[in-house]
Amino acid sequence: MSNKEIKTAITFYISLFTLLVISCNHEKSTSKIENAKAVVSTQKDYLNLIISFDTLASATVKKMVYVEDSLLYQQANREENPFYHYFKGRRYSIEKKRDSALIEFNKMKGEKVADPIELLKKYHQLDLALGNGSMVESVLVKRIFSLIENGERVKSKLTYRFYDLLARAYYQNHNEEKSLLYAALYFKNHPFNSHAIVKQRYFDISFLLASRLGDFKKMAYYNAQARTLAKKLGDSLAIARTYDNESQIYSAQMQYNKALASSRIYFNYLKKTNDLNDIAYNNLATSFILNKQADSAIFYYKAGMALEHKDLSGKQKKIYYLGLVEAYKMKGDFAKAFAALDSAHSIELRNNKAIETVKVAEMHEKYETEKKDQNILQLKSRNKLNETIIKQQRWSMFLIVIIFIVMVALFYIVYRQQRLREKNTLLKSENQRLTMEQKLLQVQLNPHFIFNAISNLQGLVATGDTTESVRYLQSFSGLLRGILEQNRKDFIEIKEEITSLNNYIQLQQMRYADVFNYEITVGDDLDLDEILIPPMLIQPFVENTIEHGFRNITYKGLLKISFKIDGEYLVITIDDNGCGLTKKADDKQKKQSLAQIILKERFDLLFTSRKQKAHFKVADKVGADAKGVLVEIIMPIINN
């Protein structure tokens, strides 16, 4: 998209926005608005328009997002249009409604994994997931790398945005060198890197990196360049941001009064535009500390912490507590200073542990890549050697033996190649079998349950029942988070398993209202934080009980799950009063058998192969009045 096309699109939108405003004040506005909508729907290139937003001031972008959202809302088939959900999500993001924005972005559906709509959707999902500037987990970094690979493979116009996300992630993880590398890639690959606003953003990023590296000369240079461009563009937010940068420079030069004045200018602008963030509170509080105004500093540190706690990611930064330490020491309140220091230390330990996890994951990924490369080189070397041997054999036979021996040799070679092809076929079949087994073991949560859960959530949202929707979403997100966290673990604490079971069963209770009750009991001598079990061990049996055991009964179902210690073994029982095994259809029995086969294979892998006793049994309860199924799982006690 050329600069001329951008200007044309922008001029069109400004004219359209003006038309809508004027039309609202006249009685004969209906036909004009309809004509405008028709022009928009037929002439607009949404992707290039969205990219061109990078060349506009934030206030202008906000207006255009609201205009587009309003226009798309009037379309009859809006739900099928991914850009309707895109602009609605952007509007929610502007209004700081993070969850609502995520829901809308999730509704965007592209045709392929790496098409522009899917990449745009993934970008905004990850943009919201990066949070408030805290540490970024390895799983998010991997997702960004994967999307960069997809974007580069199809040469997408949106690839530069994922470079920017990766630069932010490394910056938040205190890896300045890689952050600088991907920030440069972002600027280099931006379609409009010659535009003043794009340049101004690059100067802002470079200032932050120079600040992290302690290069005050470069900080002053980048801030001066950013302010010049911001004034030239008339971008009030960008101008205000340079005052926040200027405050850091004055602080480094020990001109604390000027630092406080600059920090106030930036803070008051954000307050005026209702765009305050916790970092702005921290910077202003730090300026008060440098000016020996402890009470004011404590007030703004605490206000910043309160705003940070509203972040649904639950991540925390230690900078506020470190600031409180200095403020309380200045006041002579060493008890509170020590308490703040203890909180800062706890946050640092958590963040360091998470950062180490990211580094270990990166090292593992690098190791796996190198291992694959070595295997490929070995295979190529073997193939080359085999080819050489075959050539030598052919030429030797041709030169030293008679035609009869040559024919025998050719027969031998053909026979050998046939055997190799048969071996290769067997290896491929074995590989496919192992792949299918791995997928089968991974898919332990019924996909239909996921679809039904999302459908139920949409229904609750549509009814306007906010309380029930939030409760449902909390249980659902807790269940999915637990599954993702436990995915690569062989063992988890019983407490984690019980949490996942509670989330899963509560979701099923919301789905099947008043159909059953449940209870989970734990033996008095069992330590929930100490004893470990394989993840997702009990869920397949619970799912089978709820989905099939309670489906056609005329009374209220009761599900009982218990954990207890019997000598050297952990005994888990799942007891229900459902319709029992004998009343189930063949396909349901096959599903239950499949769950039992998977569990047996897991026990063989984790225990039986190591000469440890572990088994389970599933049977109808015995007795005249007995109803339902009793599952008993016995396994060794594994301590944390």
Buried (B, 14 or more C-beta within 10 A) or exposed (E): BEEEEBEEBBEBBBEBBEBBEEBEEEEEBEEBBEEBBEEBEEEBEBBBBBBBBBBBBBEBBBBBBBBBBBBBEEBEEBEEBBBBBBBBBBBBBBEEBBBBBBBBBBBBEBEEEBBBBBBBBBBBBBBBBBBBBBBBBBBBBBBBBEBBEBBEEBEBBBBBBBBBBBBBBBBBBEBBEBBBBBBBBBBEBBBBBEBBBBBBBBBBBBBBBBBBEEEBEBBBBBBBBBBBBBEEBEBBBBBBBBBBBBBBBBBBEEBBEBBBBBBBBBBBBBEEEEBBBBBBBBBBBBBBBBBEBBEBBBBBBBBBBEBBEEBEEEBBBBBBBBBBBBBBBBBEBEEBBEBBBEBBEEBBEBBEEBBEBBEEBBEEBEEEEEEEEEEEEEEEEEEEEEEEEEEEEBEEBEEEEEEEEBEEBEEEBEEEEEEEEEEEEEEEEEEEEEEEEEEEEEEBBBEEBEEBBEEBBEEBBEEEEEEBBEBBBEBBEBBBEBBEBBEEEEBBBBBBBBBBBBBBBBBBBBBBEEBBEBEBEBEEEBBBEEBBBBBBBBBBBBBBBBBBBBBEBEEEBBBBBBBBBEEEBBBBBBBBBBBBBEEBEEEBEEBBEEBBEBBBBBBEEBBBEEEEEBEBEBEBBEEEEEBBBBBBBBBEBBEE
